[in-house]
Amino acid sequence: MAGDLILDVRELEPPEPLEKVLEALCVLEEGQRIRMIHHRDPHPLYPILQREGFEHETRFTDDGVVEILIWHSRNR
């Protein structure tokens, strides 16, 4: 199993962060996660993840970074 895919989208302008994570979902292997690093909470992403069979956990750091962990629902 490969490690987490790190996707740092803090410097990208919308809609590039959403496009990048959707591309990464297509190559995500069983047991692997995407660790998306963002500067805001990507609310439009969450219903897409649910519809496509993914789960997520969002963490907010004190320095304003938002980290979203994404994995296949069946990996739970």
N, CA, C and O atoms as a Tripos MOL2 file, in Angstrom:
@<TRIPOS>MOLECULE
protein
  304   303    76     0     0
PROTEIN
NO_CHARGES

@<TRIPOS>ATOM
      1 N           0.8350   -1.1810    0.0000 N.3       1 MET1
      2 CA          0.0000    0.0000    0.0000 C.3       1 MET1
      3 C           0.8810    1.2470    0.0000 C.2       1 MET1
      4 O           1.8680    1.3200    0.7320 O.2       1 MET1
      5 N           0.5240    2.2000   -0.8080 N.am      2 ALA2
      6 CA          1.2510    3.4680   -0.8840 C.3       2 ALA2
      7 C           0.8440    4.3580    0.2930 C.2       2 ALA2
      8 O          -0.2050    4.1560    0.9060 O.2       2 ALA2
      9 N           1.6850    5.3360    0.5950 N.am      3 GLY3
     10 CA          1.3840    6.2680    1.6740 C.3       3 GLY3
     11 C           0.3540    7.2970    1.2470 C.2       3 GLY3
     12 O          -0.1870    7.2400    0.1430 O.2       3 GLY3
     13 N           0.0940    8.2380    2.1440 N.am      4 ASP4
     14 CA         -0.8510    9.3100    1.8500 C.3       4 ASP4
     15 C          -0.4100   10.1090    0.6340 C.2       4 ASP4
     16 O           0.7820   10.3190    0.4090 O.2       4 ASP4
     17 N          -1.3910   10.5500   -0.1480 N.am      5 LEU5
     18 CA         -1.1280   11.5090   -1.2190 C.3       5 LEU5
     19 C          -1.2300   12.8980   -0.5910 C.2       5 LEU5
     20 O          -2.2660   13.2450   -0.0230 O.2       5 LEU5
     21 N          -0.1790   13.6840   -0.6870 N.am      6 ILE6
     22 CA         -0.1830   15.0390   -0.1370 C.3       6 ILE6
     23 C          -0.5720   16.0020   -1.2490 C.2       6 ILE6
     24 O           0.0420   16.0170   -2.3160 O.2       6 ILE6
     25 N          -1.5880   16.7940   -0.9930 N.am      7 LEU7
     26 CA         -2.1000   17.7260   -1.9910 C.3       7 LEU7
     27 C          -2.1790   19.1100   -1.3550 C.2       7 LEU7
     28 O          -3.1510   19.4300   -0.6700 O.2       7 LEU7
     29 N          -1.1610   19.9240   -1.5830 N.am      8 ASP8
     30 CA         -1.1060   21.2750   -1.0150 C.3       8 ASP8
     31 C          -1.6670   22.2430   -2.0530 C.2       8 ASP8
     32 O          -1.0350   22.5140   -3.0740 O.2       8 ASP8
     33 N          -2.8540   22.7550   -1.7780 N.am      9 VAL9
     34 CA         -3.5400   23.6270   -2.7410 C.3       9 VAL9
     35 C          -3.6540   25.0620   -2.2350 C.2       9 VAL9
     36 O          -4.4530   25.8410   -2.7550 O.2       9 VAL9
     37 N          -2.8680   25.4100   -1.2350 N.am     10 ARG10
     38 CA         -2.9720   26.7480   -0.6280 C.3      10 ARG10
     39 C          -2.6790   27.8780   -1.5950 C.2      10 ARG10
     40 O          -3.2260   28.9710   -1.4440 O.2      10 ARG10
     41 N          -1.8450   27.6470   -2.5690 N.am     11 GLU11
     42 CA         -1.4610   28.7180   -3.5000 C.3      11 GLU11
     43 C          -2.3160   28.7620   -4.7630 C.2      11 GLU11
     44 O          -2.1100   29.6210   -5.6200 O.2      11 GLU11
     45 N          -3.2700   27.8460   -4.8820 N.am     12 LEU12
     46 CA         -4.0870   27.7770   -6.0990 C.3      12 LEU12
     47 C          -5.3470   28.6220   -5.9790 C.2      12 LEU12
     48 O          -5.8940   28.7970   -4.8900 O.2      12 LEU12
     49 N          -5.7930   29.1370   -7.1050 N.am     13 GLU13
     50 CA         -7.0310   29.9190   -7.1670 C.3      13 GLU13
     51 C          -8.2000   29.0010   -7.5210 C.2      13 GLU13
     52 O          -8.0240   28.0400   -8.2700 O.2      13 GLU13
     53 N          -9.3900   29.2870   -6.9900 N.am     14 PRO14
     54 CA        -10.5570   28.4930   -7.3630 C.3      14 PRO14
     55 C         -10.7900   28.5660   -8.8800 C.2      14 PRO14
     56 O         -10.5940   29.6260   -9.4740 O.2      14 PRO14
     57 N         -11.1880   27.5020   -9.4930 N.am     15 PRO15
     58 CA        -11.6160   26.2030   -8.9580 C.3      15 PRO15
     59 C         -10.5030   25.1530   -8.9350 C.2      15 PRO15
     60 O         -10.7870   23.9630   -8.7970 O.2      15 PRO15
     61 N          -9.2400   25.5740   -9.0670 N.am     16 GLU16
     62 CA         -8.1380   24.6180   -9.1450 C.3      16 GLU16
     63 C          -8.0390   23.6590   -7.9530 C.2      16 GLU16
     64 O          -7.7830   22.4760   -8.1770 O.2      16 GLU16
     65 N          -8.2270   24.0930   -6.7020 N.am     17 PRO17
     66 CA         -8.1460   23.1300   -5.6040 C.3      17 PRO17
     67 C          -9.1560   21.9840   -5.7470 C.2      17 PRO17
     68 O          -8.8220   20.8220   -5.5130 O.2      17 PRO17
     69 N         -10.3780   22.3170   -6.1280 N.am     18 LEU18
     70 CA        -11.3990   21.2920   -6.3160 C.3      18 LEU18
     71 C         -11.0290   20.3700   -7.4720 C.2      18 LEU18
     72 O         -11.1810   19.1520   -7.3690 O.2      18 LEU18
     73 N         -10.5530   20.9360   -8.5540 N.am     19 GLU19
     74 CA        -10.1550   20.1240   -9.7030 C.3      19 GLU19
     75 C          -9.0190   19.1680   -9.3310 C.2      19 GLU19
     76 O          -9.0420   18.0000   -9.7190 O.2      19 GLU19
     77 N          -8.0390   19.6500   -8.5910 N.am     20 LYS20
     78 CA         -6.8920   18.8200   -8.1990 C.3      20 LYS20
     79 C          -7.3090   17.6600   -7.3020 C.2      20 LYS20
     80 O          -6.8410   16.5370   -7.4850 O.2      20 LYS20
     81 N          -8.1820   17.9220   -6.3370 N.am     21 VAL21
     82 CA         -8.5840   16.8360   -5.4420 C.3      21 VAL21
     83 C          -9.4620   15.8240   -6.1760 C.2      21 VAL21
     84 O          -9.3800   14.6290   -5.8930 O.2      21 VAL21
     85 N         -10.2940   16.2710   -7.1060 N.am     22 LEU22
     86 CA        -11.1070   15.3300   -7.8780 C.3      22 LEU22
     87 C         -10.2230   14.4390   -8.7510 C.2      22 LEU22
     88 O         -10.5140   13.2550   -8.9190 O.2      22 LEU22
     89 N          -9.1580   14.9950   -9.3020 N.am     23 GLU23
     90 CA         -8.1920   14.1910  -10.0730 C.3      23 GLU23
     91 C          -7.5180   13.1600   -9.1550 C.2      23 GLU23
     92 O          -7.3350   12.0060   -9.5420 O.2      23 GLU23
     93 N          -7.1540   13.5810   -7.9480 N.am     24 ALA24
     94 CA         -6.4810   12.6850   -7.0110 C.3      24 ALA24
     95 C          -7.4010   11.5480   -6.5680 C.2      24 ALA24
     96 O          -6.9330   10.4350   -6.3290 O.2      24 ALA24
     97 N          -8.6960   11.8140   -6.4580 N.am     25 LEU25
     98 CA         -9.6370   10.7670   -6.0720 C.3      25 LEU25
     99 C          -9.6280    9.6180   -7.0750 C.2      25 LEU25
    100 O          -9.8300    8.4620   -6.7040 O.2      25 LEU25
    101 N          -9.3980    9.9370   -8.3270 N.am     26 CYS26
    102 CA         -9.4020    8.9210   -9.3880 C.3      26 CYS26
    103 C          -8.2480    7.9370   -9.2690 C.2      26 CYS26
    104 O          -8.3410    6.8200   -9.7770 O.2      26 CYS26
    105 N          -7.1680    8.3230   -8.6120 N.am     27 VAL27
    106 CA         -5.9960    7.4400   -8.5020 C.3      27 VAL27
    107 C          -5.7740    6.9330   -7.0820 C.2      27 VAL27
    108 O          -4.7790    6.2610   -6.8130 O.2      27 VAL27
    109 N          -6.6900    7.2490   -6.1760 N.am     28 LEU28
    110 CA         -6.5510    6.8370   -4.7810 C.3      28 LEU28
    111 C          -6.7200    5.3290   -4.6650 C.2      28 LEU28
    112 O          -7.7250    4.7700   -5.1070 O.2      28 LEU28
    113 N          -5.7340    4.6790   -4.0700 N.am     29 GLU29
    114 CA         -5.7540    3.2270   -3.9120 C.3      29 GLU29
    115 C          -6.4550    2.8330   -2.6140 C.2      29 GLU29
    116 O          -6.6160    3.6500   -1.7070 O.2      29 GLU29
    117 N          -6.8750    1.5520   -2.5410 N.am     30 GLU30
    118 CA         -7.4640    1.0120   -1.3150 C.3      30 GLU30
    119 C          -6.5020    1.2540   -0.1510 C.2      30 GLU30
    120 O          -5.3010    1.0150   -0.2780 O.2      30 GLU30
    121 N          -7.0140    1.7170    0.9540 N.am     31 GLY31
    122 CA         -6.2000    1.9280    2.1430 C.3      31 GLY31
    123 C          -5.3860    3.2140    2.1350 C.2      31 GLY31
    124 O          -4.7600    3.5570    3.1380 O.2      31 GLY31
    125 N          -5.3880    3.9140    1.0370 N.am     32 GLN32
    126 CA         -4.6200    5.1540    0.9190 C.3      32 GLN32
    127 C          -5.5380    6.3350    1.2370 C.2      32 GLN32
    128 O          -6.7570    6.2420    1.0920 O.2      32 GLN32
    129 N          -4.9400    7.4410    1.6700 N.am     33 ARG33
    130 CA         -5.6900    8.6630    1.9490 C.3      33 ARG33
    131 C          -5.1010    9.8240    1.1750 C.2      33 ARG33
    132 O          -3.9330    9.8070    0.7870 O.2      33 ARG33
    133 N          -5.9250   10.8260    0.9590 N.am     34 ILE34
    134 CA         -5.4520   12.1200    0.4480 C.3      34 ILE34
    135 C          -5.3660   13.0410    1.6470 C.2      34 ILE34
    136 O          -6.3050   13.1270    2.4390 O.2      34 ILE34
    137 N          -4.2500   13.7250    1.7840 N.am     35 ARG35
    138 CA         -4.0640   14.7380    2.8180 C.3      35 ARG35
    139 C          -4.0200   16.0750    2.0770 C.2      35 ARG35
    140 O          -2.9800   16.4840    1.5610 O.2      35 ARG35
    141 N          -5.1750   16.7430    2.0400 N.am     36 MET36
    142 CA         -5.3180   18.0090    1.3230 C.3      36 MET36
    143 C          -5.0410   19.1610    2.2840 C.2      36 MET36
    144 O          -5.6460   19.2490    3.3520 O.2      36 MET36
    145 N          -4.1300   20.0330    1.8990 N.am     37 ILE37
    146 CA         -3.7550   21.1830    2.7300 C.3      37 ILE37
    147 C          -4.2800   22.4360    2.0380 C.2      37 ILE37
    148 O          -3.9270   22.7240    0.8940 O.2      37 ILE37
    149 N          -5.1210   23.1690    2.7440 N.am     38 HIS38
    150 CA         -5.8460   24.2880    2.1310 C.3      38 HIS38
    151 C          -5.7860   25.4810    3.0760 C.2      38 HIS38
    152 O          -5.3870   25.3490    4.2330 O.2      38 HIS38
    153 N          -6.1850   26.6370    2.5790 N.am     39 HIS39
    154 CA         -6.2360   27.8240    3.4420 C.3      39 HIS39
    155 C          -7.6740   28.1840    3.7980 C.2      39 HIS39
    156 O          -7.9220   29.1860    4.4680 O.2      39 HIS39
    157 N          -8.6270   27.3540    3.3420 N.am     40 ARG40
    158 CA        -10.0270   27.5610    3.7120 C.3      40 ARG40
    159 C         -10.7540   26.2150    3.7370 C.2      40 ARG40
    160 O         -10.2560   25.2240    3.2030 O.2      40 ARG40
    161 N         -11.9160   26.1880    4.3510 N.am     41 ASP41
    162 CA        -12.7250   24.9750    4.4430 C.3      41 ASP41
    163 C         -13.4820   24.8070    3.1220 C.2      41 ASP41
    164 O         -14.3330   25.6380    2.8020 O.2      41 ASP41
    165 N         -13.1960   23.7610    2.3510 N.am     42 PRO42
    166 CA        -13.7940   23.6090    1.0170 C.3      42 PRO42
    167 C         -15.1920   22.9760    1.0610 C.2      42 PRO42
    168 O         -15.3650   21.8170    0.6810 O.2      42 PRO42
    169 N         -16.1710   23.7310    1.5180 N.am     43 HIS43
    170 CA        -17.5380   23.2200    1.6780 C.3      43 HIS43
    171 C         -18.1130   22.5570    0.4240 C.2      43 HIS43
    172 O         -18.7890   21.5360    0.5600 O.2      43 HIS43
    173 N         -17.8880   23.0700   -0.7790 N.am     44 PRO44
    174 CA        -18.4600   22.4040   -1.9650 C.3      44 PRO44
    175 C         -17.9210   20.9890   -2.1900 C.2      44 PRO44
    176 O         -18.5610   20.1890   -2.8720 O.2      44 PRO44
    177 N         -16.7690   20.6770   -1.6330 N.am     45 LEU45
    178 CA        -16.1660   19.3580   -1.8080 C.3      45 LEU45
    179 C         -16.9100   18.2630   -1.0450 C.2      45 LEU45
    180 O         -16.9980   17.1360   -1.5320 O.2      45 LEU45
    181 N         -17.4370   18.5600    0.1160 N.am     46 TYR46
    182 CA        -17.9760   17.5320    1.0020 C.3      46 TYR46
    183 C         -19.1460   16.7350    0.4140 C.2      46 TYR46
    184 O         -19.1490   15.5100    0.5280 O.2      46 TYR46
    185 N         -20.1360   17.3780   -0.2070 N.am     47 PRO47
    186 CA        -21.2130   16.5680   -0.7960 C.3      47 PRO47
    187 C         -20.7320   15.6910   -1.9580 C.2      47 PRO47
    188 O         -21.2760   14.6130   -2.1980 O.2      47 PRO47
    189 N         -19.7190   16.1590   -2.6660 N.am     48 ILE48
    190 CA        -19.1470   15.3600   -3.7560 C.3      48 ILE48
    191 C         -18.4900   14.1130   -3.1870 C.2      48 ILE48
    192 O         -18.6710   13.0160   -3.7160 O.2      48 ILE48
    193 N         -17.7320   14.2760   -2.1160 N.am     49 LEU49
    194 CA        -17.0780   13.1350   -1.4820 C.3      49 LEU49
    195 C         -18.1050   12.1040   -1.0220 C.2      49 LEU49
    196 O         -17.9350   10.9070   -1.2530 O.2      49 LEU49
    197 N         -19.1570   12.5640   -0.3810 N.am     50 GLN50
    198 CA        -20.1860   11.6470    0.1050 C.3      50 GLN50
    199 C         -20.8430   10.9030   -1.0600 C.2      50 GLN50
    200 O         -21.0220    9.6860   -1.0030 O.2      50 GLN50
    201 N         -21.1950   11.6230   -2.0930 N.am     51 ARG51
    202 CA        -21.8550   11.0250   -3.2580 C.3      51 ARG51
    203 C         -20.9690    9.9840   -3.9400 C.2      51 ARG51
    204 O         -21.4680    8.9810   -4.4490 O.2      51 ARG51
    205 N         -19.6560   10.2210   -3.9510 N.am     52 GLU52
    206 CA        -18.7250    9.3350   -4.6540 C.3      52 GLU52
    207 C         -18.1600    8.2130   -3.7730 C.2      52 GLU52
    208 O         -17.3150    7.4400   -4.2240 O.2      52 GLU52
    209 N         -18.6210    8.1220   -2.5230 N.am     53 GLY53
    210 CA        -18.2030    7.0140   -1.6660 C.3      53 GLY53
    211 C         -16.9250    7.2520   -0.8860 C.2      53 GLY53
    212 O         -16.1730    6.3150   -0.6190 O.2      53 GLY53
    213 N         -16.6750    8.5030   -0.5200 N.am     54 PHE54
    214 CA        -15.5000    8.8410    0.2720 C.3      54 PHE54
    215 C         -15.9260    9.4510    1.5960 C.2      54 PHE54
    216 O         -17.0000   10.0410    1.7130 O.2      54 PHE54
    217 N         -15.0660    9.2970    2.5840 N.am     55 GLU55
    218 CA        -15.2540    9.9480    3.8740 C.3      55 GLU55
    219 C         -14.1390   10.9600    4.0560 C.2      55 GLU55
    220 O         -13.1240   10.9200    3.3610 O.2      55 GLU55
    221 N         -14.3410   11.8640    4.9950 N.am     56 HIS56
    222 CA        -13.3120   12.8800    5.2380 C.3      56 HIS56
    223 C         -13.3190   13.2910    6.6990 C.2      56 HIS56
    224 O         -14.2870   13.0880    7.4320 O.2      56 HIS56
    225 N         -12.2070   13.8720    7.0850 N.am     57 GLU57
    226 CA        -12.0640   14.4770    8.4090 C.3      57 GLU57
    227 C         -11.3410   15.7950    8.1920 C.2      57 GLU57
    228 O         -10.3000   15.8380    7.5360 O.2      57 GLU57
    229 N         -11.8900   16.8630    8.7410 N.am     58 THR58
    230 CA        -11.3130   18.1880    8.5660 C.3      58 THR58
    231 C         -10.7170   18.6620    9.8830 C.2      58 THR58
    232 O         -11.3540   18.5810   10.9340 O.2      58 THR58
    233 N          -9.4860   19.1570    9.8110 N.am     59 ARG59
    234 CA         -8.7900   19.6880   10.9880 C.3      59 ARG59
    235 C          -8.3870   21.1360   10.7000 C.2      59 ARG59
    236 O          -7.9340   21.4640    9.6030 O.2      59 ARG59
    237 N          -8.5590   21.9750   11.6880 N.am     60 PHE60
    238 CA         -8.1770   23.3790   11.5900 C.3      60 PHE60
    239 C          -7.0080   23.6330   12.5330 C.2      60 PHE60
    240 O          -7.0850   23.3030   13.7170 O.2      60 PHE60
    241 N          -5.9300   24.2160   12.0220 N.am     61 THR61
    242 CA         -4.7760   24.4970   12.8650 C.3      61 THR61
    243 C          -4.8160   25.9350   13.3520 C.2      61 THR61
    244 O          -5.5450   26.7650   12.8100 O.2      61 THR61
    245 N          -4.0330   26.2200   14.3730 N.am     62 ASP62
    246 CA         -3.9910   27.5700   14.9420 C.3      62 ASP62
    247 C          -3.4370   28.6000   13.9660 C.2      62 ASP62
    248 O          -3.7260   29.7910   14.0840 O.2      62 ASP62
    249 N          -2.6360   28.1400   12.9970 N.am     63 ASP63
    250 CA         -2.0440   29.0920   12.0370 C.3      63 ASP63
    251 C          -2.8880   29.2600   10.7800 C.2      63 ASP63
    252 O          -2.3970   29.7930    9.7850 O.2      63 ASP63
    253 N          -4.1430   28.8200   10.8000 N.am     64 GLY64
    254 CA         -5.0550   29.0670    9.6920 C.3      64 GLY64
    255 C          -5.0430   28.0350    8.5810 C.2      64 GLY64
    256 O          -5.6950   28.2290    7.5550 O.2      64 GLY64
    257 N          -4.3180   26.9460    8.7640 N.am     65 VAL65
    258 CA         -4.2810   25.8910    7.7540 C.3      65 VAL65
    259 C          -5.4430   24.9370    7.9960 C.2      65 VAL65
    260 O          -5.7620   24.5940    9.1340 O.2      65 VAL65
    261 N          -6.0660   24.5190    6.9020 N.am     66 VAL66
    262 CA         -7.1320   23.5270    6.9690 C.3      66 VAL66
    263 C          -6.5850   22.2560    6.3300 C.2      66 VAL66
    264 O          -6.1140   22.2730    5.1920 O.2      66 VAL66
    265 N          -6.6540   21.1560    7.0710 N.am     67 GLU67
    266 CA         -6.1780   19.8760    6.5600 C.3      67 GLU67
    267 C          -7.3680   18.9370    6.4520 C.2      67 GLU67
    268 O          -8.0750   18.6970    7.4310 O.2      67 GLU67
    269 N          -7.5830   18.4050    5.2490 N.am     68 ILE68
    270 CA         -8.6880   17.4990    5.0090 C.3      68 ILE68
    271 C          -8.1160   16.1310    4.6520 C.2      68 ILE68
    272 O          -7.3930   15.9910    3.6650 O.2      68 ILE68
    273 N          -8.4410   15.1240    5.4590 N.am     69 LEU69
    274 CA         -8.0620   13.7510    5.1680 C.3      69 LEU69
    275 C          -9.2320   13.0990    4.4530 C.2      69 LEU69
    276 O         -10.3740   13.2100    4.9000 O.2      69 LEU69
    277 N          -8.9580   12.4170    3.3430 N.am     70 ILE70
    278 CA        -10.0010   11.8120    2.5150 C.3      70 ILE70
    279 C          -9.6300   10.3640    2.2640 C.2      70 ILE70
    280 O          -8.4770   10.0630    1.9540 O.2      70 ILE70
    281 N         -10.6020    9.4560    2.3930 N.am     71 TRP71
    282 CA        -10.3620    8.0400    2.1360 C.3      71 TRP71
    283 C         -11.6380    7.3910    1.6170 C.2      71 TRP71
    284 O         -12.7310    7.9370    1.7630 O.2      71 TRP71
    285 N         -11.4830    6.2120    1.0070 N.am     72 HIS72
    286 CA        -12.6270    5.4350    0.5420 C.3      72 HIS72
    287 C         -13.4600    5.0020    1.7440 C.2      72 HIS72
    288 O         -12.9060    4.5470    2.7440 O.2      72 HIS72
    289 N         -14.7650    5.1340    1.6610 N.am     73 SER73
    290 CA        -15.6530    4.7400    2.7710 C.3      73 SER73
    291 C         -15.4620    3.2820    3.1480 C.2      73 SER73
    292 O         -15.5620    2.9450    4.3270 O.2      73 SER73
    293 N         -15.1950    2.4180    2.2030 N.am     74 ARG74
    294 CA        -15.0790    0.9840    2.4870 C.3      74 ARG74
    295 C         -13.8040    0.6580    3.2570 C.2      74 ARG74
    296 O         -13.6360   -0.4830    3.6870 O.2      74 ARG74
    297 N         -12.8980    1.6220    3.4470 N.am     75 ASN75
    298 CA        -11.6510    1.3790    4.1820 C.3      75 ASN75
    299 C         -11.8310    1.5270    5.6800 C.2      75 ASN75
    300 O         -10.8890    1.2780    6.4320 O.2      75 ASN75
    301 N         -12.9610    1.9070    6.1190 N.am     76 ARG76
    302 CA        -13.1750    2.1770    7.5390 C.3      76 ARG76
    303 C         -13.2140    0.9460    8.3480 C.2      76 ARG76
    304 O         -13.3870    1.0120    9.5650 O.2      76 ARG76
@<TRIPOS>BOND
     1     1     2 1
     2     2     3 1
     3     3     4 2
     4     3     5 am
     5     5     6 1
     6     6     7 1
     7     7     8 2
     8     7     9 am
     9     9    10 1
    10    10    11 1
    11    11    12 2
    12    11    13 am
    13    13    14 1
    14    14    15 1
    15    15    16 2
    16    15    17 am
    17    17    18 1
    18    18    19 1
    19    19    20 2
    20    19    21 am
    21    21    22 1
    22    22    23 1
    23    23    24 2
    24    23    25 am
    25    25    26 1
    26    26    27 1
    27    27    28 2
    28    27    29 am
    29    29    30 1
    30    30    31 1
    31    31    32 2
    32    31    33 am
    33    33    34 1
    34    34    35 1
    35    35    36 2
    36    35    37 am
    37    37    38 1
    38    38    39 1
    39    39    40 2
    40    39    41 am
    41    41    42 1
    42    42    43 1
    43    43    44 2
    44    43    45 am
    45    45    46 1
    46    46    47 1
    47    47    48 2
    48    47    49 am
    49    49    50 1
    50    50    51 1
    51    51    52 2
    52    51    53 am
    53    53    54 1
    54    54    55 1
    55    55    56 2
    56    55    57 am
    57    57    58 1
    58    58    59 1
    59    59    60 2
    60    59    61 am
    61    61    62 1
    62    62    63 1
    63    63    64 2
    64    63    65 am
    65    65    66 1
    66    66    67 1
    67    67    68 2
    68    67    69 am
    69    69    70 1
    70    70    71 1
    71    71    72 2
    72    71    73 am
    73    73    74 1
    74    74    75 1
    75    75    76 2
    76    75    77 am
    77    77    78 1
    78    78    79 1
    79    79    80 2
    80    79    81 am
    81    81    82 1
    82    82    83 1
    83    83    84 2
    84    83    85 am
    85    85    86 1
    86    86    87 1
    87    87    88 2
    88    87    89 am
    89    89    90 1
    90    90    91 1
    91    91    92 2
    92    91    93 am
    93    93    94 1
    94    94    95 1
    95    95    96 2
    96    95    97 am
    97    97    98 1
    98    98    99 1
    99    99   100 2
   100    99   101 am
   101   101   102 1
   102   102   103 1
   103   103   104 2
   104   103   105 am
   105   105   106 1
   106   106   107 1
   107   107   108 2
   108   107   109 am
   109   109   110 1
   110   110   111 1
   111   111   112 2
   112   111   113 am
   113   113   114 1
   114   114   115 1
   115   115   116 2
   116   115   117 am
   117   117   118 1
   118   118   119 1
   119   119   120 2
   120   119   121 am
   121   121   122 1
   122   122   123 1
   123   123   124 2
   124   123   125 am
   125   125   126 1
   126   126   127 1
   127   127   128 2
   128   127   129 am
   129   129   130 1
   130   130   131 1
   131   131   132 2
   132   131   133 am
   133   133   134 1
   134   134   135 1
   135   135   136 2
   136   135   137 am
   137   137   138 1
   138   138   139 1
   139   139   140 2
   140   139   141 am
   141   141   142 1
   142   142   143 1
   143   143   144 2
   144   143   145 am
   145   145   146 1
   146   146   147 1
   147   147   148 2
   148   147   149 am
   149   149   150 1
   150   150   151 1
   151   151   152 2
   152   151   153 am
   153   153   154 1
   154   154   155 1
   155   155   156 2
   156   155   157 am
   157   157   158 1
   158   158   159 1
   159   159   160 2
   160   159   161 am
   161   161   162 1
   162   162   163 1
   163   163   164 2
   164   163   165 am
   165   165   166 1
   166   166   167 1
   167   167   168 2
   168   167   169 am
   169   169   170 1
   170   170   171 1
   171   171   172 2
   172   171   173 am
   173   173   174 1
   174   174   175 1
   175   175   176 2
   176   175   177 am
   177   177   178 1
   178   178   179 1
   179   179   180 2
   180   179   181 am
   181   181   182 1
   182   182   183 1
   183   183   184 2
   184   183   185 am
   185   185   186 1
   186   186   187 1
   187   187   188 2
   188   187   189 am
   189   189   190 1
   190   190   191 1
   191   191   192 2
   192   191   193 am
   193   193   194 1
   194   194   195 1
   195   195   196 2
   196   195   197 am
   197   197   198 1
   198   198   199 1
   199   199   200 2
   200   199   201 am
   201   201   202 1
   202   202   203 1
   203   203   204 2
   204   203   205 am
   205   205   206 1
   206   206   207 1
   207   207   208 2
   208   207   209 am
   209   209   210 1
   210   210   211 1
   211   211   212 2
   212   211   213 am
   213   213   214 1
   214   214   215 1
   215   215   216 2
   216   215   217 am
   217   217   218 1
   218   218   219 1
   219   219   220 2
   220   219   221 am
   221   221   222 1
   222   222   223 1
   223   223   224 2
   224   223   225 am
   225   225   226 1
   226   226   227 1
   227   227   228 2
   228   227   229 am
   229   229   230 1
   230   230   231 1
   231   231   232 2
   232   231   233 am
   233   233   234 1
   234   234   235 1
   235   235   236 2
   236   235   237 am
   237   237   238 1
   238   238   239 1
   239   239   240 2
   240   239   241 am
   241   241   242 1
   242   242   243 1
   243   243   244 2
   244   243   245 am
   245   245   246 1
   246   246   247 1
   247   247   248 2
   248   247   249 am
   249   249   250 1
   250   250   251 1
   251   251   252 2
   252   251   253 am
   253   253   254 1
   254   254   255 1
   255   255   256 2
   256   255   257 am
   257   257   258 1
   258   258   259 1
   259   259   260 2
   260   259   261 am
   261   261   262 1
   262   262   263 1
   263   263   264 2
   264   263   265 am
   265   265   266 1
   266   266   267 1
   267   267   268 2
   268   267   269 am
   269   269   270 1
   270   270   271 1
   271   271   272 2
   272   271   273 am
   273   273   274 1
   274   274   275 1
   275   275   276 2
   276   275   277 am
   277   277   278 1
   278   278   279 1
   279   279   280 2
   280   279   281 am
   281   281   282 1
   282   282   283 1
   283   283   284 2
   284   283   285 am
   285   285   286 1
   286   286   287 1
   287   287   288 2
   288   287   289 am
   289   289   290 1
   290   290   291 1
   291   291   292 2
   292   291   293 am
   293   293   294 1
   294   294   295 1
   295   295   296 2
   296   295   297 am
   297   297   298 1
   298   298   299 1
   299   299   300 2
   300   299   301 am
   301   301   302 1
   302   302   303 1
   303   303   304 2
@<TRIPOS>SUBSTRUCTURE
     1 MET1         2 RESIDUE 1 A MET
     2 ALA2         6 RESIDUE 1 A ALA
     3 GLY3        10 RESIDUE 1 A GLY
     4 ASP4        14 RESIDUE 1 A ASP
     5 LEU5        18 RESIDUE 1 A LEU
     6 ILE6        22 RESIDUE 1 A ILE
     7 LEU7        26 RESIDUE 1 A LEU
     8 ASP8        30 RESIDUE 1 A ASP
     9 VAL9        34 RESIDUE 1 A VAL
    10 ARG10       38 RESIDUE 1 A ARG
    11 GLU11       42 RESIDUE 1 A GLU
    12 LEU12       46 RESIDUE 1 A LEU
    13 GLU13       50 RESIDUE 1 A GLU
    14 PRO14       54 RESIDUE 1 A PRO
    15 PRO15       58 RESIDUE 1 A PRO
    16 GLU16       62 RESIDUE 1 A GLU
    17 PRO17       66 RESIDUE 1 A PRO
    18 LEU18       70 RESIDUE 1 A LEU
    19 GLU19       74 RESIDUE 1 A GLU
    20 LYS20       78 RESIDUE 1 A LYS
    21 VAL21       82 RESIDUE 1 A VAL
    22 LEU22       86 RESIDUE 1 A LEU
    23 GLU23       90 RESIDUE 1 A GLU
    24 ALA24       94 RESIDUE 1 A ALA
    25 LEU25       98 RESIDUE 1 A LEU
    26 CYS26      102 RESIDUE 1 A CYS
    27 VAL27      106 RESIDUE 1 A VAL
    28 LEU28      110 RESIDUE 1 A LEU
    29 GLU29      114 RESIDUE 1 A GLU
    30 GLU30      118 RESIDUE 1 A GLU
    31 GLY31      122 RESIDUE 1 A GLY
    32 GLN32      126 RESIDUE 1 A GLN
    33 ARG33      130 RESIDUE 1 A ARG
    34 ILE34      134 RESIDUE 1 A ILE
    35 ARG35      138 RESIDUE 1 A ARG
    36 MET36      142 RESIDUE 1 A MET
    37 ILE37      146 RESIDUE 1 A ILE
    38 HIS38      150 RESIDUE 1 A HIS
    39 HIS39      154 RESIDUE 1 A HIS
    40 ARG40      158 RESIDUE 1 A ARG
    41 ASP41      162 RESIDUE 1 A ASP
    42 PRO42      166 RESIDUE 1 A PRO
    43 HIS43      170 RESIDUE 1 A HIS
    44 PRO44      174 RESIDUE 1 A PRO
    45 LEU45      178 RESIDUE 1 A LEU
    46 TYR46      182 RESIDUE 1 A TYR
    47 PRO47      186 RESIDUE 1 A PRO
    48 ILE48      190 RESIDUE 1 A ILE
    49 LEU49      194 RESIDUE 1 A LEU
    50 GLN50      198 RESIDUE 1 A GLN
    51 ARG51      202 RESIDUE 1 A ARG
    52 GLU52      206 RESIDUE 1 A GLU
    53 GLY53      210 RESIDUE 1 A GLY
    54 PHE54      214 RESIDUE 1 A PHE
    55 GLU55      218 RESIDUE 1 A GLU
    56 HIS56      222 RESIDUE 1 A HIS
    57 GLU57      226 RESIDUE 1 A GLU
    58 THR58      230 RESIDUE 1 A THR
    59 ARG59      234 RESIDUE 1 A ARG
    60 PHE60      238 RESIDUE 1 A PHE
    61 THR61      242 RESIDUE 1 A THR
    62 ASP62      246 RESIDUE 1 A ASP
    63 ASP63      250 RESIDUE 1 A ASP
    64 GLY64      254 RESIDUE 1 A GLY
    65 VAL65      258 RESIDUE 1 A VAL
    66 VAL66      262 RESIDUE 1 A VAL
    67 GLU67      266 RESIDUE 1 A GLU
    68 ILE68      270 RESIDUE 1 A ILE
    69 LEU69      274 RESIDUE 1 A LEU
    70 ILE70      278 RESIDUE 1 A ILE
    71 TRP71      282 RESIDUE 1 A TRP
    72 HIS72      286 RESIDUE 1 A HIS
    73 SER73      290 RESIDUE 1 A SER
    74 ARG74      294 RESIDUE 1 A ARG
    75 ASN75      298 RESIDUE 1 A ASN
    76 ARG76      302 RESIDUE 1 A ARG
